[in-house]
Amino acid sequence: MLTHQELKSRALERADVKAEYDRLGEVFALLDEFLKARAAAGMTQAEIARRIGTTQSAVARLESGG
């Protein structure tokens, strides 16, 4: 069974996958910063949702890149 890193490395050997991965780099960086900020604040998805006027499931979708 492949580890996540092994799968990622293999996938990025394909030019089409690498191009799409690179194109999404800024989105991944934004999501990473959002997750780090929430963790640093010690807040749950539900708490974030209440503060921004949405639902916990919407925050979960945002964090998963959906």
PyMOL Python script that loads the backbone (N, CA, C, O; Angstrom):
from pymol import cmd

cmd.read_pdbstr("""\
ATOM      1  N   MET A   1       0.847  -1.178   0.000  1.00  0.00           N
ATOM      2  CA  MET A   1       0.000   0.000   0.000  1.00  0.00           C
ATOM      3  C   MET A   1       0.893   1.242   0.000  1.00  0.00           C
ATOM      4  O   MET A   1       1.863   1.323   0.754  1.00  0.00           O
ATOM      5  N   LEU A   2       0.553   2.197  -0.849  1.00  0.00           N
ATOM      6  CA  LEU A   2       1.326   3.431  -0.950  1.00  0.00           C
ATOM      7  C   LEU A   2       0.988   4.386   0.192  1.00  0.00           C
ATOM      8  O   LEU A   2      -0.156   4.468   0.640  1.00  0.00           O
ATOM      9  N   THR A   3       2.009   5.104   0.649  1.00  0.00           N
ATOM     10  CA  THR A   3       1.750   6.184   1.592  1.00  0.00           C
ATOM     11  C   THR A   3       1.231   7.381   0.807  1.00  0.00           C
ATOM     12  O   THR A   3       1.303   7.411  -0.421  1.00  0.00           O
ATOM     13  N   HIS A   4       0.717   8.349   1.520  1.00  0.00           N
ATOM     14  CA  HIS A   4       0.229   9.559   0.862  1.00  0.00           C
ATOM     15  C   HIS A   4       1.361  10.225   0.079  1.00  0.00           C
ATOM     16  O   HIS A   4       1.164  10.635  -1.065  1.00  0.00           O
ATOM     17  N   GLN A   5       2.533  10.332   0.681  1.00  0.00           N
ATOM     18  CA  GLN A   5       3.665  10.981   0.012  1.00  0.00           C
ATOM     19  C   GLN A   5       4.093  10.226  -1.236  1.00  0.00           C
ATOM     20  O   GLN A   5       4.411  10.844  -2.252  1.00  0.00           O
ATOM     21  N   GLU A   6       4.104   8.885  -1.174  1.00  0.00           N
ATOM     22  CA  GLU A   6       4.466   8.086  -2.346  1.00  0.00           C
ATOM     23  C   GLU A   6       3.453   8.281  -3.475  1.00  0.00           C
ATOM     24  O   GLU A   6       3.830   8.426  -4.638  1.00  0.00           O
ATOM     25  N   LEU A   7       2.181   8.282  -3.126  1.00  0.00           N
ATOM     26  CA  LEU A   7       1.132   8.487  -4.123  1.00  0.00           C
ATOM     27  C   LEU A   7       1.269   9.873  -4.752  1.00  0.00           C
ATOM     28  O   LEU A   7       1.176  10.022  -5.971  1.00  0.00           O
ATOM     29  N   LYS A   8       1.488  10.878  -3.916  1.00  0.00           N
ATOM     30  CA  LYS A   8       1.656  12.242  -4.425  1.00  0.00           C
ATOM     31  C   LYS A   8       2.851  12.327  -5.370  1.00  0.00           C
ATOM     32  O   LYS A   8       2.753  12.911  -6.449  1.00  0.00           O
ATOM     33  N   SER A   9       3.968  11.748  -4.970  1.00  0.00           N
ATOM     34  CA  SER A   9       5.171  11.783  -5.803  1.00  0.00           C
ATOM     35  C   SER A   9       4.932  11.124  -7.152  1.00  0.00           C
ATOM     36  O   SER A   9       5.332  11.649  -8.191  1.00  0.00           O
ATOM     37  N   ARG A  10       4.280   9.976  -7.127  1.00  0.00           N
ATOM     38  CA  ARG A  10       3.985   9.279  -8.387  1.00  0.00           C
ATOM     39  C   ARG A  10       3.044  10.091  -9.269  1.00  0.00           C
ATOM     40  O   ARG A  10       3.243  10.202 -10.478  1.00  0.00           O
ATOM     41  N   ALA A  11       2.022  10.654  -8.645  1.00  0.00           N
ATOM     42  CA  ALA A  11       1.047  11.424  -9.414  1.00  0.00           C
ATOM     43  C   ALA A  11       1.695  12.649 -10.051  1.00  0.00           C
ATOM     44  O   ALA A  11       1.389  12.996 -11.191  1.00  0.00           O
ATOM     45  N   LEU A  12       2.587  13.300  -9.312  1.00  0.00           N
ATOM     46  CA  LEU A  12       3.218  14.525  -9.817  1.00  0.00           C
ATOM     47  C   LEU A  12       4.241  14.256 -10.911  1.00  0.00           C
ATOM     48  O   LEU A  12       4.750  15.196 -11.521  1.00  0.00           O
ATOM     49  N   GLU A  13       4.548  12.999 -11.167  1.00  0.00           N
ATOM     50  CA  GLU A  13       5.412  12.657 -12.302  1.00  0.00           C
ATOM     51  C   GLU A  13       4.682  12.871 -13.621  1.00  0.00           C
ATOM     52  O   GLU A  13       5.318  13.044 -14.661  1.00  0.00           O
ATOM     53  N   ARG A  14       3.352  12.861 -13.586  1.00  0.00           N
ATOM     54  CA  ARG A  14       2.544  13.100 -14.787  1.00  0.00           C
ATOM     55  C   ARG A  14       2.448  14.600 -15.025  1.00  0.00           C
ATOM     56  O   ARG A  14       2.119  15.356 -14.110  1.00  0.00           O
ATOM     57  N   ALA A  15       2.726  15.027 -16.225  1.00  0.00           N
ATOM     58  CA  ALA A  15       2.732  16.451 -16.563  1.00  0.00           C
ATOM     59  C   ALA A  15       1.363  17.099 -16.344  1.00  0.00           C
ATOM     60  O   ALA A  15       1.285  18.228 -15.858  1.00  0.00           O
ATOM     61  N   ASP A  16       0.286  16.394 -16.698  1.00  0.00           N
ATOM     62  CA  ASP A  16      -1.046  16.985 -16.532  1.00  0.00           C
ATOM     63  C   ASP A  16      -1.404  17.168 -15.064  1.00  0.00           C
ATOM     64  O   ASP A  16      -2.002  18.177 -14.690  1.00  0.00           O
ATOM     65  N   VAL A  17      -1.044  16.202 -14.236  1.00  0.00           N
ATOM     66  CA  VAL A  17      -1.315  16.291 -12.799  1.00  0.00           C
ATOM     67  C   VAL A  17      -0.471  17.407 -12.187  1.00  0.00           C
ATOM     68  O   VAL A  17      -0.973  18.196 -11.386  1.00  0.00           O
ATOM     69  N   LYS A  18       0.795  17.477 -12.555  1.00  0.00           N
ATOM     70  CA  LYS A  18       1.699  18.507 -12.027  1.00  0.00           C
ATOM     71  C   LYS A  18       1.206  19.897 -12.397  1.00  0.00           C
ATOM     72  O   LYS A  18       1.242  20.802 -11.563  1.00  0.00           O
ATOM     73  N   ALA A  19       0.751  20.083 -13.619  1.00  0.00           N
ATOM     74  CA  ALA A  19       0.259  21.384 -14.066  1.00  0.00           C
ATOM     75  C   ALA A  19      -0.954  21.819 -13.244  1.00  0.00           C
ATOM     76  O   ALA A  19      -1.041  22.973 -12.825  1.00  0.00           O
ATOM     77  N   GLU A  20      -1.872  20.913 -13.017  1.00  0.00           N
ATOM     78  CA  GLU A  20      -3.073  21.234 -12.228  1.00  0.00           C
ATOM     79  C   GLU A  20      -2.708  21.486 -10.770  1.00  0.00           C
ATOM     80  O   GLU A  20      -3.240  22.402 -10.143  1.00  0.00           O
ATOM     81  N   TYR A  21      -1.813  20.682 -10.236  1.00  0.00           N
ATOM     82  CA  TYR A  21      -1.350  20.863  -8.851  1.00  0.00           C
ATOM     83  C   TYR A  21      -0.711  22.236  -8.695  1.00  0.00           C
ATOM     84  O   TYR A  21      -0.995  22.942  -7.727  1.00  0.00           O
ATOM     85  N   ASP A  22       0.135  22.619  -9.621  1.00  0.00           N
ATOM     86  CA  ASP A  22       0.788  23.930  -9.574  1.00  0.00           C
ATOM     87  C   ASP A  22      -0.234  25.059  -9.708  1.00  0.00           C
ATOM     88  O   ASP A  22      -0.124  26.089  -9.044  1.00  0.00           O
ATOM     89  N   ARG A  23      -1.225  24.855 -10.570  1.00  0.00           N
ATOM     90  CA  ARG A  23      -2.267  25.869 -10.773  1.00  0.00           C
ATOM     91  C   ARG A  23      -3.047  26.116  -9.484  1.00  0.00           C
ATOM     92  O   ARG A  23      -3.478  27.239  -9.221  1.00  0.00           O
ATOM     93  N   LEU A  24      -3.227  25.080  -8.692  1.00  0.00           N
ATOM     94  CA  LEU A  24      -4.002  25.178  -7.454  1.00  0.00           C
ATOM     95  C   LEU A  24      -3.155  25.544  -6.236  1.00  0.00           C
ATOM     96  O   LEU A  24      -3.665  25.573  -5.116  1.00  0.00           O
ATOM     97  N   GLY A  25      -1.894  25.817  -6.441  1.00  0.00           N
ATOM     98  CA  GLY A  25      -0.987  26.112  -5.332  1.00  0.00           C
ATOM     99  C   GLY A  25      -1.463  27.220  -4.415  1.00  0.00           C
ATOM    100  O   GLY A  25      -1.370  27.094  -3.194  1.00  0.00           O
ATOM    101  N   GLU A  26      -1.974  28.306  -4.982  1.00  0.00           N
ATOM    102  CA  GLU A  26      -2.460  29.420  -4.169  1.00  0.00           C
ATOM    103  C   GLU A  26      -3.677  29.027  -3.346  1.00  0.00           C
ATOM    104  O   GLU A  26      -3.819  29.463  -2.204  1.00  0.00           O
ATOM    105  N   VAL A  27      -4.551  28.214  -3.910  1.00  0.00           N
ATOM    106  CA  VAL A  27      -5.735  27.747  -3.179  1.00  0.00           C
ATOM    107  C   VAL A  27      -5.300  26.886  -1.999  1.00  0.00           C
ATOM    108  O   VAL A  27      -5.798  27.054  -0.886  1.00  0.00           O
ATOM    109  N   PHE A  28      -4.363  25.960  -2.244  1.00  0.00           N
ATOM    110  CA  PHE A  28      -3.863  25.113  -1.166  1.00  0.00           C
ATOM    111  C   PHE A  28      -3.221  25.949  -0.065  1.00  0.00           C
ATOM    112  O   PHE A  28      -3.402  25.662   1.118  1.00  0.00           O
ATOM    113  N   ALA A  29      -2.476  26.977  -0.446  1.00  0.00           N
ATOM    114  CA  ALA A  29      -1.809  27.841   0.532  1.00  0.00           C
ATOM    115  C   ALA A  29      -2.840  28.595   1.376  1.00  0.00           C
ATOM    116  O   ALA A  29      -2.674  28.727   2.588  1.00  0.00           O
ATOM    117  N   LEU A  30      -3.897  29.084   0.738  1.00  0.00           N
ATOM    118  CA  LEU A  30      -4.946  29.790   1.468  1.00  0.00           C
ATOM    119  C   LEU A  30      -5.638  28.865   2.465  1.00  0.00           C
ATOM    120  O   LEU A  30      -5.849  29.231   3.621  1.00  0.00           O
ATOM    121  N   LEU A  31      -5.989  27.665   2.009  1.00  0.00           N
ATOM    122  CA  LEU A  31      -6.634  26.702   2.897  1.00  0.00           C
ATOM    123  C   LEU A  31      -5.728  26.343   4.068  1.00  0.00           C
ATOM    124  O   LEU A  31      -6.195  26.214   5.200  1.00  0.00           O
ATOM    125  N   ASP A  32      -4.443  26.182   3.801  1.00  0.00           N
ATOM    126  CA  ASP A  32      -3.489  25.860   4.865  1.00  0.00           C
ATOM    127  C   ASP A  32      -3.444  26.978   5.902  1.00  0.00           C
ATOM    128  O   ASP A  32      -3.431  26.706   7.103  1.00  0.00           O
ATOM    129  N   GLU A  33      -3.421  28.225   5.455  1.00  0.00           N
ATOM    130  CA  GLU A  33      -3.398  29.363   6.382  1.00  0.00           C
ATOM    131  C   GLU A  33      -4.687  29.443   7.192  1.00  0.00           C
ATOM    132  O   GLU A  33      -4.653  29.751   8.383  1.00  0.00           O
ATOM    133  N   PHE A  34      -5.813  29.171   6.558  1.00  0.00           N
ATOM    134  CA  PHE A  34      -7.102  29.171   7.249  1.00  0.00           C
ATOM    135  C   PHE A  34      -7.107  28.127   8.364  1.00  0.00           C
ATOM    136  O   PHE A  34      -7.517  28.411   9.490  1.00  0.00           O
ATOM    137  N   LEU A  35      -6.649  26.919   8.040  1.00  0.00           N
ATOM    138  CA  LEU A  35      -6.605  25.851   9.041  1.00  0.00           C
ATOM    139  C   LEU A  35      -5.651  26.189  10.178  1.00  0.00           C
ATOM    140  O   LEU A  35      -5.969  25.948  11.343  1.00  0.00           O
ATOM    141  N   LYS A  36      -4.496  26.738   9.859  1.00  0.00           N
ATOM    142  CA  LYS A  36      -3.528  27.122  10.891  1.00  0.00           C
ATOM    143  C   LYS A  36      -4.101  28.208  11.802  1.00  0.00           C
ATOM    144  O   LYS A  36      -3.932  28.155  13.020  1.00  0.00           O
ATOM    145  N   ALA A  37      -4.773  29.186  11.212  1.00  0.00           N
ATOM    146  CA  ALA A  37      -5.347  30.276  12.000  1.00  0.00           C
ATOM    147  C   ALA A  37      -6.435  29.759  12.936  1.00  0.00           C
ATOM    148  O   ALA A  37      -6.496  30.163  14.098  1.00  0.00           O
ATOM    149  N   ARG A  38      -7.294  28.869  12.438  1.00  0.00           N
ATOM    150  CA  ARG A  38      -8.354  28.307  13.286  1.00  0.00           C
ATOM    151  C   ARG A  38      -7.756  27.513  14.428  1.00  0.00           C
ATOM    152  O   ARG A  38      -8.209  27.615  15.568  1.00  0.00           O
ATOM    153  N   ALA A  39      -6.721  26.708  14.118  1.00  0.00           N
ATOM    154  CA  ALA A  39      -6.070  25.909  15.163  1.00  0.00           C
ATOM    155  C   ALA A  39      -5.383  26.805  16.191  1.00  0.00           C
ATOM    156  O   ALA A  39      -5.458  26.548  17.393  1.00  0.00           O
ATOM    157  N   ALA A  40      -4.716  27.851  15.721  1.00  0.00           N
ATOM    158  CA  ALA A  40      -4.021  28.765  16.632  1.00  0.00           C
ATOM    159  C   ALA A  40      -5.006  29.492  17.544  1.00  0.00           C
ATOM    160  O   ALA A  40      -4.695  29.791  18.697  1.00  0.00           O
ATOM    161  N   ALA A  41      -6.195  29.772  17.017  1.00  0.00           N
ATOM    162  CA  ALA A  41      -7.217  30.446  17.809  1.00  0.00           C
ATOM    163  C   ALA A  41      -7.946  29.469  18.729  1.00  0.00           C
ATOM    164  O   ALA A  41      -8.696  29.881  19.615  1.00  0.00           O
ATOM    165  N   GLY A  42      -7.721  28.171  18.513  1.00  0.00           N
ATOM    166  CA  GLY A  42      -8.384  27.156  19.330  1.00  0.00           C
ATOM    167  C   GLY A  42      -9.886  27.109  19.110  1.00  0.00           C
ATOM    168  O   GLY A  42     -10.647  26.807  20.029  1.00  0.00           O
ATOM    169  N   MET A  43     -10.306  27.406  17.900  1.00  0.00           N
ATOM    170  CA  MET A  43     -11.735  27.455  17.600  1.00  0.00           C
ATOM    171  C   MET A  43     -12.177  26.221  16.810  1.00  0.00           C
ATOM    172  O   MET A  43     -11.408  25.645  16.040  1.00  0.00           O
ATOM    173  N   THR A  44     -13.416  25.841  17.018  1.00  0.00           N
ATOM    174  CA  THR A  44     -13.997  24.739  16.272  1.00  0.00           C
ATOM    175  C   THR A  44     -14.598  25.276  14.974  1.00  0.00           C
ATOM    176  O   THR A  44     -14.746  26.484  14.791  1.00  0.00           O
ATOM    177  N   GLN A  45     -14.934  24.362  14.094  1.00  0.00           N
ATOM    178  CA  GLN A  45     -15.623  24.761  12.862  1.00  0.00           C
ATOM    179  C   GLN A  45     -16.943  25.446  13.190  1.00  0.00           C
ATOM    180  O   GLN A  45     -17.321  26.418  12.537  1.00  0.00           O
ATOM    181  N   ALA A  46     -17.641  24.942  14.196  1.00  0.00           N
ATOM    182  CA  ALA A  46     -18.927  25.523  14.585  1.00  0.00           C
ATOM    183  C   ALA A  46     -18.751  26.952  15.087  1.00  0.00           C
ATOM    184  O   ALA A  46     -19.568  27.820  14.780  1.00  0.00           O
ATOM    185  N   GLU A  47     -17.702  27.203  15.849  1.00  0.00           N
ATOM    186  CA  GLU A  47     -17.452  28.560  16.352  1.00  0.00           C
ATOM    187  C   GLU A  47     -17.133  29.517  15.204  1.00  0.00           C
ATOM    188  O   GLU A  47     -17.625  30.645  15.171  1.00  0.00           O
ATOM    189  N   ILE A  48     -16.318  29.062  14.278  1.00  0.00           N
ATOM    190  CA  ILE A  48     -16.010  29.888  13.105  1.00  0.00           C
ATOM    191  C   ILE A  48     -17.292  30.179  12.329  1.00  0.00           C
ATOM    192  O   ILE A  48     -17.537  31.315  11.924  1.00  0.00           O
ATOM    193  N   ALA A  49     -18.094  29.160  12.129  1.00  0.00           N
ATOM    194  CA  ALA A  49     -19.344  29.314  11.383  1.00  0.00           C
ATOM    195  C   ALA A  49     -20.249  30.360  12.025  1.00  0.00           C
ATOM    196  O   ALA A  49     -20.805  31.208  11.327  1.00  0.00           O
ATOM    197  N   ARG A  50     -20.400  30.309  13.342  1.00  0.00           N
ATOM    198  CA  ARG A  50     -21.243  31.292  14.030  1.00  0.00           C
ATOM    199  C   ARG A  50     -20.704  32.703  13.813  1.00  0.00           C
ATOM    200  O   ARG A  50     -21.472  33.635  13.572  1.00  0.00           O
ATOM    201  N   ARG A  51     -19.396  32.856  13.898  1.00  0.00           N
ATOM    202  CA  ARG A  51     -18.794  34.190  13.754  1.00  0.00           C
ATOM    203  C   ARG A  51     -18.960  34.779  12.357  1.00  0.00           C
ATOM    204  O   ARG A  51     -19.104  35.992  12.204  1.00  0.00           O
ATOM    205  N   ILE A  52     -18.939  33.922  11.340  1.00  0.00           N
ATOM    206  CA  ILE A  52     -19.046  34.454   9.980  1.00  0.00           C
ATOM    207  C   ILE A  52     -20.453  34.303   9.398  1.00  0.00           C
ATOM    208  O   ILE A  52     -20.700  34.661   8.246  1.00  0.00           O
ATOM    209  N   GLY A  53     -21.367  33.768  10.205  1.00  0.00           N
ATOM    210  CA  GLY A  53     -22.759  33.694   9.780  1.00  0.00           C
ATOM    211  C   GLY A  53     -23.072  32.607   8.782  1.00  0.00           C
ATOM    212  O   GLY A  53     -23.834  32.814   7.838  1.00  0.00           O
ATOM    213  N   THR A  54     -22.475  31.437   8.995  1.00  0.00           N
ATOM    214  CA  THR A  54     -22.760  30.309   8.109  1.00  0.00           C
ATOM    215  C   THR A  54     -22.907  29.048   8.957  1.00  0.00           C
ATOM    216  O   THR A  54     -23.058  29.128  10.176  1.00  0.00           O
ATOM    217  N   THR A  55     -22.862  27.899   8.314  1.00  0.00           N
ATOM    218  CA  THR A  55     -23.020  26.630   9.032  1.00  0.00           C
ATOM    219  C   THR A  55     -21.680  25.927   9.196  1.00  0.00           C
ATOM    220  O   THR A  55     -20.722  26.201   8.472  1.00  0.00           O
ATOM    221  N   GLN A  56     -21.634  25.025  10.151  1.00  0.00           N
ATOM    222  CA  GLN A  56     -20.419  24.235  10.380  1.00  0.00           C
ATOM    223  C   GLN A  56     -20.089  23.422   9.142  1.00  0.00           C
ATOM    224  O   GLN A  56     -18.918  23.266   8.796  1.00  0.00           O
ATOM    225  N   SER A  57     -21.106  22.904   8.473  1.00  0.00           N
ATOM    226  CA  SER A  57     -20.846  22.087   7.279  1.00  0.00           C
ATOM    227  C   SER A  57     -20.233  22.928   6.158  1.00  0.00           C
ATOM    228  O   SER A  57     -19.429  22.418   5.378  1.00  0.00           O
ATOM    229  N   ALA A  58     -20.602  24.208   6.068  1.00  0.00           N
ATOM    230  CA  ALA A  58     -20.006  25.082   5.057  1.00  0.00           C
ATOM    231  C   ALA A  58     -18.522  25.310   5.354  1.00  0.00           C
ATOM    232  O   ALA A  58     -17.697  25.337   4.440  1.00  0.00           O
ATOM    233  N   VAL A  59     -18.188  25.475   6.641  1.00  0.00           N
ATOM    234  CA  VAL A  59     -16.789  25.638   7.022  1.00  0.00           C
ATOM    235  C   VAL A  59     -16.021  24.354   6.725  1.00  0.00           C
ATOM    236  O   VAL A  59     -14.887  24.410   6.248  1.00  0.00           O
ATOM    237  N   ALA A  60     -16.620  23.208   6.999  1.00  0.00           N
ATOM    238  CA  ALA A  60     -15.972  21.922   6.712  1.00  0.00           C
ATOM    239  C   ALA A  60     -15.696  21.788   5.215  1.00  0.00           C
ATOM    240  O   ALA A  60     -14.619  21.343   4.820  1.00  0.00           O
ATOM    241  N   ARG A  61     -16.658  22.169   4.387  1.00  0.00           N
ATOM    242  CA  ARG A  61     -16.459  22.125   2.932  1.00  0.00           C
ATOM    243  C   ARG A  61     -15.327  23.063   2.506  1.00  0.00           C
ATOM    244  O   ARG A  61     -14.500  22.705   1.668  1.00  0.00           O
ATOM    245  N   LEU A  62     -15.297  24.246   3.081  1.00  0.00           N
ATOM    246  CA  LEU A  62     -14.229  25.201   2.775  1.00  0.00           C
ATOM    247  C   LEU A  62     -12.869  24.613   3.124  1.00  0.00           C
ATOM    248  O   LEU A  62     -11.931  24.687   2.331  1.00  0.00           O
ATOM    249  N   GLU A  63     -12.769  24.030   4.307  1.00  0.00           N
ATOM    250  CA  GLU A  63     -11.500  23.464   4.754  1.00  0.00           C
ATOM    251  C   GLU A  63     -11.057  22.263   3.928  1.00  0.00           C
ATOM    252  O   GLU A  63      -9.863  21.983   3.822  1.00  0.00           O
ATOM    253  N   SER A  64     -11.996  21.573   3.358  1.00  0.00           N
ATOM    254  CA  SER A  64     -11.634  20.410   2.548  1.00  0.00           C
ATOM    255  C   SER A  64     -11.390  20.789   1.095  1.00  0.00           C
ATOM    256  O   SER A  64     -11.078  19.930   0.269  1.00  0.00           O
ATOM    257  N   GLY A  65     -11.528  22.059   0.784  1.00  0.00           N
ATOM    258  CA  GLY A  65     -11.311  22.516  -0.572  1.00  0.00           C
ATOM    259  C   GLY A  65     -12.519  22.385  -1.463  1.00  0.00           C
ATOM    260  O   GLY A  65     -12.416  22.539  -2.680  1.00  0.00           O
ATOM    261  N   GLY A  66     -13.658  22.102  -0.876  1.00  0.00           N
ATOM    262  CA  GLY A  66     -14.880  21.913  -1.654  1.00  0.00           C
ATOM    263  C   GLY A  66     -15.570  23.168  -2.044  1.00  0.00           C
ATOM    264  O   GLY A  66     -16.609  23.123  -2.701  1.00  0.00           O
TER     265      GLY A  66
END
""", "prot")
cmd.dss("prot")
cmd.show_as("cartoon", "prot")
cmd.util.cbc("prot")
cmd.orient("prot")
